[in-house]
Amino acid sequence: MADPKKDPDAKKGGFFSDLFAPVGGFGVTFATMFRKLETEEYPEEKRPTQPRFHGRHQLNRHPDGLEKCVGCELCAWACPADAILVEGADNTEDSRFSPGERYGRVYQINYLRCIFCGLCIEACPTRALTMTNFYELADHSRGDLIFTKEQLLAPLQEGMIAAPHPMVDGMEERDYYLGKVAKATPAQETWVRNHHTEPQEGLAPSGDPVEGVDTVEHGRQATRDTTEGVRR
């Protein structure tokens, strides 16, 4: 008598088993054909993403409106796709964009290269660069997918005024990172009025709308035209 463990022919089924074997392979297909499916009505209805979703980037500000980016270029060095371009410049008393010595004069992210890995935000020492929940980045032009600093800057919130302007009187660079600055002071507002025209809230210095940055209230997904700030 043949041993089933050694004879491969002994494992073969009968005629009916071979006949219905292909049908059994479609069992999962037949079982789901009559099941009710949940269809997402995108883009009319957008499902909110998870809180830690890796979407487009944002350059954050201090509570008085000064930029957190110091132009150190660590994010560009950490990027494995070489998608970030940063050029730093020195702050001056008449043109101060961030606390300390330097700021990011040029900041660009090429979303044709970006793989949304998040290594850039891990490398940022000042928490200037974060990733938002915004994911609708498709476009018809390659050039429009290279985001500039004006597009990446966070919109102005209550208590902020657009840079450049001096630091809060009596405060040093470290005081900003210790959370001692709550909002812009009357002296800073006076300096801005006397030296340059403040952009409208929600607009970049160029006057262009700041594009969508995050999931907004009530589960509504941000769009490219959203001017509301990140709520984290």
Summary of the structure (lengths in Angstrom):
residues: 232
radius of gyration: 27.3
end to end distance: 73.5
largest distance: 104.0
contacts: 579
relative contact order: 0.16
helix: 25%
strand: 12%
